[in-house]
Amino acid sequence: MSALATDQINVILATDCGSTTTKAILIEKVEGHYRQTYRGEAPTTVEEPAADVTVGVSNAVAEIAELSGRQLLDEQGHIIRPARGNTGCDIYISTSSAGGGLQMLVAGVVREMTAASAKRAALGAGAIVMDTLASNDKRKPYEQIQRIRELRPDMILLSGGTDGGTQKHVVQLAELIAPAKPQPRFGERYRMPVIFAGNKEAWPLVREAFDEGVELSQTENVRPTLDSENLSPARDKIHDLFLEHVMAHAPGYDKLISWTNAPIMPTPGAVGNILRTIAEREGINAVGVDIGGATTDVFSVFDGVFNRTVSANLGMSYSISNVCAEATMENILRWVHIDMDERDLRNRVKNKMIRPTTIPQTLEALIFEQAVAREALRLAYLQHKEFATTLKGIQQQRTVGDLFLQDTGGRSIVDNMKLNLLVASGGVLSHAPRMEQTAAMLIDAFEPEGFTTLAKDSIFMMPHLGVLAQVHPRAALEVFERDCLIYLGTCIASAGLQKPGKEAFRYRITGDLHADGTMHAGEIRLFPLKREQQAMVRIEPVRRLDCGAGKGRPIEQQVRGGTVGLILDARGRPLCVGGSGGAKRDQVSAWVKALRLYDME
Amino acid sequence: MAHAYTPGLKVSEQTTLHVRRLLPIAGTVHVRQGDIVTAQDVVAEAMIPGDIHPLNLANQIGVSSAEINNCMLVQPGEVVRIGMELARSKGIFGFFKKTYVSGIAGTLESVSKITGQIILRGDPIPVQVRAYVPGTILQVLPEQGVVIESTVSLVQGIFGIGNEQYGPIRIVCQSCDQPLTADLITEEMRGAVLIGGARMTHGAVRRAIEVGASAIVSGGIDDQDLKEILGYDLGVAITGTENVGITLIITEGFGDIGMAARTHALFCSRAGAMASVNGATQIRAGVMRPEIIIPTTAKTGNGEVFQEGAFEGLLEPGTLVRIIRDPYFGFIGTVASLPAEPRMLESGSKARVLEVDVTGHPRLTIPRANVEIIAG
């Protein structure tokens, strides 16, 4: 930690070492407020020939120094601290996902209970979960062992049993993992860290099952009782071991660790951290999404409960072909309003897969990529909703009112009607030529209901701010609000279905924008409302539709504008692109026109 | 900026290649530095610990977990053969004893008094690494493998499926834009590396498998054909372990696309020569492209040494490039200029571009991300 008190910190340097690019930002106190002032980037250098992550960090920092005129590196290439005049910075922090990030194997006794809790802990810490083993995962023991041997995780999290509960099953799992001798990614001298976060009474027996070949440690049970989860100790332990073992074996990280003023965090863990901080501070429910070339991360905070999922193989370049296979071409093409040849598209998708760095040159190619993005996001969010559930296995008190309710626990806690803020990041969303396209992709894929603010991460700064929030929360929050988020506007959507063309809701807008009228089912409309503007919106839905106050009940709320504006969406939820052939295309064309998505002849 | 770096694929008539041949775990290297090896020679070998077979022996003989140690007839570390008695229960007053006979050979690794489970480890599995390319052992990496140096003609493809294969080069399509169809493949092509021109059809692949060809190399393939050959839709480009009976390599991309004339001409000049091919492709971290390696008789290459993997080349006026995205996908031309300022594309995005001269077309403006260097 920096020896400086937080109020003495005026200049902050932060980097995020990604798989391909190292991104650096400079945060400075300007007129009493923390602002992000400069940014620089350089290729990540964990691979040969440099094989030292700090080379890429120095290059990215050098770019900032050049742009800002502030000398940040000394003659040896070290970061100068503390800041004096136009030299150096007060603290330096970093996140990392280089070399494929943190890859983990998790295990628990019951797949839906302790194994699910272990998976939530690993994902929350920013890991990629390679596989989840459980006594009831329908695989035979030798198949489980075979799987452990095939994988090369960085770390294993073993849970199982509530405190005072089963010991035999969790020991049985340990007895499968131990002889399988899982091979780590980083050479033979690396001792695989295994964290035990299960029934504390089983710890001596688990310890007996493993030999010296692994680095075994214990932390509090992730599921001490059936109706409670305790994920923080396991997450903290994962972060500690990530630094001590995984990072220490990656090229140049020992040097990077010595440079930073706070522990290096896995990039997704840091993104989750800032989203959680914002949701807690504002008292809101938020969803964040980061769509990359290979994977899509979804983060959510609902009623204070944080969840994160990684949809491996749902991405826009390396795994674009998998998106098409999972979503089907028919579902992708429902978002397209112009003629396209399916065979040609299939070949184009494969060509993007094998040449992932190419970009759409024609409008047609852009329209198609954005259609694929809608489906990738929709599938990733679906997976997130299925994963972010209330705890399973809890005994429930039922009343007569619940007689016809088939709910058995494990209900998704993701509720689009309760969602207040939806934040987008990742190439296809951040670099869309028009912000309206980003907003449309978010609305079509996530289907927000009621009143939802839409925003995008301007330059993928959330990882930097996530780690900064641990050192200097005020600076992190100020930069998040002022520079990180670009507000696109607000979407107001009715939930439920109404016959196409029939009245859906009436609206009355006052404040910086004045308008009133009626929205009909199937319609979407865009109103100009700038970032600094606000408006009071009153919505009166028809009997079968809900805009946040209940079916048929009017609702009035203050909304904020943005670079896109205010969007009223009466297309209904769940969103159906109805009709077939020409009718469907006409419908999508009308939406494209209403949101001014593309310039078409 | 008058130049930039961009990825490319190697097409070289003569180069010095360094091939790393490594074991998955520590083992024994059978060759020494300076040794001459053929493609099929085994250069290193290791024994992977055998498969593990867990078995709840306490349940099998009807005793509690705590009693299992007293019933064991074999102790941890001892060798177990098929048919050997592993454990026997004490029975009741010496009667009704239950015995468990092993159906697996190996070594008894552990016995758990908590769960009653035993772990039997099967016999070690040998793994051999062959030289793959004929040449000279340049370096021995103790217990890991070797680096082989060879002077070769080298062509990197853009995508492939299937593993390492060997065979003589056989030219099937006489021009680079002739599709490779089933009627062109004959019985005497057994064991050969078939060189096509444009798209290889599904029928041609089926016929090549029938006659027992080692591999097909052609310009393109249709996605639907690949799906039918594999039996599933490929989601991510990590390949090399497919077992379809042949190795397939495309040099340009998916769709109706002809092989670059220069690549086709190189294959024609090496017709009849023995080649080592590998369809393994990995587009994510640690990029791996499929390859066709044809050893030459020359003692040295052109002075340049090529390490396997992808490479970056300098993009500057005069560089030969291939356009790798629609609307000009597959066009080959030379870089005319590299404007410094980003330009607005038809899609509405701003990107850094380059201007390319393509024969028979007006000068084209293309995003820099959408070209790759054709390297010699």
Interface residues (C-beta under 8 A of the other chain):
Chain A: S19 E47 G99 G100 P141 Y142 I145 Q146 Q167 K168 V171 Q172 E175 L176 P179 A180 K181 Q183 E188 L205 E208 A209 A294 N313 Y318 S319 S321 N322 C324 A325 E326 R343 D344 R346 N347 R348 V349 K350 N351 K352 M353 I354 R355 P356 T357 T358 I359 P360 Q361 T362 L363 A365 L366 H431 P433 R434 Y598 D599
Chain B: P7 I25 A26 P49 D51 I52 H53 P54 S65 E109 S110 S112 I114 T115 Q117 I119 R121 I158 F159 D222 D223 Q224 L226 D233 L234 G235 V236 A237 G253 F254 G255 T281 I283 R284 A285 G286 I324 R325 D326 P327 F329 L345 E346 S347 G348 S349 K350 A351 I366 P367 A369 N370 E372
